[in-house]
Amino acid sequence: MTRLALLLALAPFALSACDEDDPAPDAAAQDAAAGDAAQPDVGAADATPPDAEPIPCLNPPPVGCLTDADCGGRFCCVRDDEANCLPSACTCNAAGVYECTDDCGSGNCLEGDACQR
């Protein structure tokens, strides 16, 4: 007998009408059965990648500054007479990109030869 014929032959026995007087199935047993089915096989590969480490921002922060202390680390504040519209605060996000405010500062945070005054 083919599988289809077997399924068709057994189908009437698998279906039964519910009566309002029938007791409700045990919720705890249903939860346990569902929990067993949801458990992965032991040794199955985890599809969720581990939390990625944040990427550091490698360039100087594009913030405006008033003093070297505003730049931090190996950067210095270089001010010029030209009107610069630079943000006063930036943070480095996990992707290694600066997210900055929309206001204006007055100098540039630079490194290297610009700091040798």
N, C-alpha and C positions, 0 to 999 in steps of 0.2 A: 504494500500500500504506500502511496506517496505521502509526503508530509502534509500536503494540502488536503488530501482526502482524509487523513487522520485528524487534522485540526477541525475539518468540517463535521466529522463524525462525533467528536468530543465536545463541540461547541455548545449543544443544548444542555449538557450536564454542567458546564462551567457557569452558566447564567442561572441565577435564581432571583426571584422577586423578594423584595424586602417588605416586611410587614411592620406596621407601626408598633406592634406589640413585641417585636424582636428586640433583645437588649442591644444597646450600642456597643460597638467594639471597644475593648479595653484600650484607653488612650496611652497608657504607659507601655503596653506591648507594641502598639503602633510606633511610638517614639523610639523604642529600643530597636525595632526592626529597621526603621528609617536611619537611625544612627549607625547601625552595623553596615548598611548599604553605603553610607556616605564616607566610611573610613577608607583611606587609601591602603593599598597593599603595602606590607612591610618591605622597605627597600625601594619603593617607588620614587622616581625622581621628583623633586620639588619644583613645580613650575614657577614659583614666585622667586624672582631674583633677590639676593640680599640687598639691604639698603645701601645705596651708592654713597660713597664718600663725597662731600662737597668739593668742588673744583675751586682752587684759590684764584683770585683775580691777580693776574701777573703784572698788569700795567699800573701806573700810579692812579689813584682815584681822581676822577675828573671833577673835583670839587674846587670851589673858590676858596681862598685862604687869606688870612691877615698876617699870620706868623708861621714860622717853621713848625711850631707845635700843632698847628691845625692840620698839617699833612701827615705827621706820624712817621715812624720808622726811618727809612733811608731817603725819604723825600724832603725837599725844602720848598718854601713858598717864594715864588718869583713874581714880583708885582711889576707891572708896567703902566705907562700913562694911558694906554689905549683902553677903551671901555670893553671889559670882558663880561660876558653874561655866563657865569658858571654857577652850578648849584652849590649850596652851602653844605649839603650833606648827601652822602652816597653810602650804600651798603652793598657788599658783594653777596649775590645770591648763590644758591647751591650749584648753578650751572656755570659759575665763574664770570657772570655779567654784572656790572654795576647797575643798581636801581637808585635813581637820584631824585631829589626834590626839584621843583620848578623855579625856585628863586635864584637870585644872582649873588655871587661872591665877588671878590675883587682881585684875586691873584691866581696863579697856576701852581699846582703841586708838581714839581719836576724832580728828576734825580740826575746823578752824574755830574757833568761839567757845569751845568746850570747852578749847582749847589756850591761850587768853588768860587766864592766872591772875594 
